[in-house]
């Protein structure tokens, strides 16, 4: 069989050889159907070259896709492929084949010279066929090899023929033909379509320069001939020209000729290749379209809407120019529907898509949708559009697949609606009350805030005049002024009182504006709010600003303003000698008020202050001004009354307050100190009156409290004298002119001096000796007590160091401390000074008065505890003069109690004094506290104290306070000479 195949190849080729090969296959394998097909270059498609049925050749040419066919399996295996199954279902490439009951398939590959599979010999059988690789393999291989080149050749011819036919078909459809002119030989080639265009036969017409030019319309001939000649003579490579030809029956045609000129190396034209297209129909159609377009453009430009048409199947969008102008988009930026959809605002995109989806699905026949375009980053306001459209019937296919509609820019309308909605929302929900009237001042609208504040509902108030709200609190002149302002300035603003529907009058703050159109009044708009709560708040704030919250009396700031204002009024009528040209001022302080806070707490103290305020209100005259000046201080301005009347009121206050006052079921005994100043005797300014009344009150404190002191000429002189003493004292402290004397404290059992009390002494060159009772209060009042105390302490420590170095190392110094020193100055210098002189802490005793501890409470107790922790002893002076002596012993825990000299003076003649001193000594002994009796001046006093076993004696009986040298002499005399270390 192989030899037969090779012989066959030698005797034939091409189509003849293909048919002989197909006959040989039939003789060898007996297939019902047999064909030879070639594959395209990418092995995607198979095309038949020869086809036979029962060895009878058929002119049928068929193609089929290789993908998912049995050929694909043959190609992948690279050898003959046999398949036995239902062929029509798995191999449906040809209607003739599928109409037969073919059940078996054999595919034999055809190879190129390079071994590539380029085609297939397909055999289909109605009955089973046994294919043996061993029997037929070599034969199939040789057959595939010898067919390869002829199959490729015939495939090429087939493709070329096919392309030529397609080209001619295309030229017929396009009415376009191609030609070429050999300039050297003068020969011309025309395609079939050019002959058809010129309506001549190729057998009867020879195209050349002369024959073809005769067809050109006389009006175009010269222009075309010159154009062709110029193109050939120039360096141009192509030309394009439109001209008319005249056919035999006088019919005109419009032709477009486009040529490409080939030149040799010298630039000489050698060949012209070109095309000729019949554009007659296009020309006439274009002319008509231009005319229609002009009319349509006029129509399009006359309407404000953008017109559009959309094909739901092809998704082609046609628009009028106005469409893109409205959108403000360059049409070239939109290439497809996706580009158009993506420009829609993301919040509106789904709604637009849904509308067109309903049209496409047949759920709707029209659309009406509003949307925004996607705003740029710099756009602050989105533009709104309304798109309307309806489905119409297609004129060509009678399908409802076209949508025609209009596009409108509704931005201004949407913004206006939004503003109206916003205005209505603001109008209904603003907290401000709004009332609108017509030009005749009849109410046409009110908001919810108006209804809430006035109590009138919208239905009841519309049509009424706003005077229905009038309270009657304003006179005619008020409303005349309001309308005058409205008519002249267009607005009025102010406060007025109106009446609610229930009759309650309330204050409001209102603004009224006149609304005009072409200078004609159309409306009045009133905006107001209820200021009742604000007025109440202002009243409370004024009360808080001007009054003391605890007592309700006027506060200090407001009182000073009142005094200042009243003095200014008096000064303005200074020539008037009437009673109204005078006034008096009382400055009142509660004596020892701190005791009540310490004993009963601050809440109790507040009630006491309120009781005193009630007494002041009930006692002073009605036209007086009462003030809580601060803390436990009060001030009273008595207008139009001189100092005598003020004294009368002050005495009444002293008497009333000195009576027991019941507070929380507790009877308390109060005393007050009052200072009085008067205009003009004590000063002619409010500053002078306040200052001098305050000074007079403190003067009374110094004089013993519980009384009245009037600031007069003598007190003024005394005040000036104290100011001078203050300045002298400050200079004396700085110059260390203050000296320290020491009064011995004698041990009553041994007679030895065991302690000295350090006492400050001041001698001025002009004033002479100044008593401590004078300069120490001045130092306390004017802030010099700290400097004075530190100077005394340093000098005392220096003198004690001298005594100790004299051999009297057991001597202790008792150094007084004022309450002001504890509260206003750091006490660390005490430890530093003791350490500087290398003194033992036990050699120093800090002496305080009982009232000192009571005045400053816990702060002093903490400081004394710090002293005691270092070993410094504490002495309690003036014991028995305070209100809570026993409490002082418990709180302070003193090492020594000093019985005040006021008890020692009468001890010889007063059983009560003897009893009190005896009780103190017995109590101290039980508390293991030592006792010093102060002010002992006689032997009788010493004898009584000795009988009571009083341990220490201090007084003139032994010695007054002396300088340090005299103190050392006393030590030597009473204690004997000591050995100097």
Order of alpha helices (4+ residues) and beta strands (2+ residues): alpha-alpha-beta-beta-beta-beta-alpha-beta-alpha-alpha-beta-beta-alpha-beta-beta-alpha-alpha-alpha-beta-beta-beta-alpha-beta-beta-alpha-alpha-alpha-beta-beta-beta-alpha-beta-beta-alpha-alpha-alpha-beta-beta-beta-alpha-alpha-beta-alpha-alpha-beta-beta-alpha-beta-beta-beta-alpha-beta-alpha-beta-beta-beta-alpha-alpha-beta-alpha-alpha-beta-alpha-beta-alpha-beta-alpha-alpha-beta-alpha-beta-alpha
